[in-house]
Amino acid sequence: MNYSIAAQYRKGRICWTYLLALTMIDHTVRTFDTDLQQLVRKIGAMGSLVERQAADAIDALLKHDAALAKSVMRSRDSVDAMQREIEDIVIVTMARR
């Protein structure tokens, strides 16, 4: 919390409800920032996995590697799960906001 606001409260210049509201706003902003940072990390991780899948799929095609192609296809479930998790976080973040 801003020091000058706390000092104004102690001096009786602002009421406790205003101070409480400012504290709640500060908490909400910090929570929102934390949620956004979590989303950035998860989207980055999902992007890295998709990038790896694309590279493996190209390799499988060029090398006629059926085992690698099947591996890429099996890993789609991981991307789908990550996408659902990201969507859930977005929905909760939006609901809190």
C-alpha positions in Angstrom: 0.0 0.0 0.0 1.1 3.5 -0.6 2.8 5.0 2.4 1.3 8.4 2.0 -2.2 6.9 2.1 -1.5 5.0 5.3 0.0 8.2 6.8 -3.1 10.2 5.8 -5.3 7.5 7.5 -3.3 7.7 10.7 -3.7 11.5 10.7 -7.4 11.1 10.3 -7.6 12.6 6.8 -9.2 9.5 5.2 -11.7 7.0 6.6 -11.1 3.3 7.2 -13.6 2.3 4.5 -11.6 4.2 1.9 -8.4 2.6 3.2 -10.0 -0.8 3.0 -11.2 -0.2 -0.5 -7.7 0.8 -1.6 -6.2 -2.3 0.0 -8.8 -4.5 -1.8 -8.0 -2.8 -5.1 -4.3 -3.3 -4.6 -4.9 -7.0 -3.8 -7.1 -7.5 -6.8 -4.4 -5.9 -9.1 -1.7 -8.1 -7.6 -3.9 -11.2 -8.1 -4.6 -10.2 -11.7 -0.9 -9.7 -12.4 -0.1 -13.1 -10.9 -2.8 -14.7 -13.0 -1.5 -13.0 -16.1 2.1 -14.2 -15.4 0.8 -17.8 -14.9 -1.0 -17.5 -18.3 2.1 -16.3 -20.0 4.1 -19.2 -18.6 1.5 -21.8 -19.6 1.0 -20.4 -23.1 4.7 -20.3 -23.6 5.0 -24.0 -22.5 2.1 -25.0 -24.8 3.8 -23.1 -27.6 7.0 -24.9 -27.1 5.3 -28.2 -27.1 3.4 -27.4 -30.3 6.7 -26.2 -31.9 8.3 -29.5 -31.0 5.3 -31.4 -32.4 5.5 -29.5 -35.7 9.2 -30.2 -36.0 8.7 -33.9 -35.1 5.8 -34.2 -37.6 8.0 -32.7 -40.4 10.8 -35.1 -39.5 8.4 -38.0 -39.5 7.2 -37.1 -43.0 10.6 -36.6 -44.4 12.1 -39.7 -42.8 8.9 -41.9 -43.3 9.1 -42.6 -39.6 5.7 -44.1 -38.6 6.7 -44.4 -34.9 7.6 -40.7 -34.7 4.3 -39.8 -36.4 2.3 -41.9 -33.9 4.2 -40.2 -31.1 3.2 -36.8 -32.4 -0.4 -37.9 -32.7 -0.4 -39.2 -29.1 1.0 -35.9 -27.8 -2.0 -34.0 -29.1 -3.8 -34.9 -25.9 -1.2 -33.0 -23.9 -1.8 -29.9 -26.0 -5.5 -30.2 -25.6 -5.2 -30.6 -21.9 -3.0 -27.5 -21.7 -5.5 -25.5 -23.8 -8.3 -26.5 -21.5 -6.3 -25.5 -18.4 -5.4 -22.2 -20.0 -9.0 -21.5 -20.8 -10.1 -22.4 -17.3 -7.5 -19.9 -15.9 -8.8 -17.2 -18.3 -12.4 -17.8 -17.2 -11.5 -17.5 -13.5 -9.4 -14.5 -14.1 -12.1 -12.7 -16.0 -14.7 -13.7 -13.4 -12.6 -12.2 -10.6 -12.0 -9.0 -12.6 
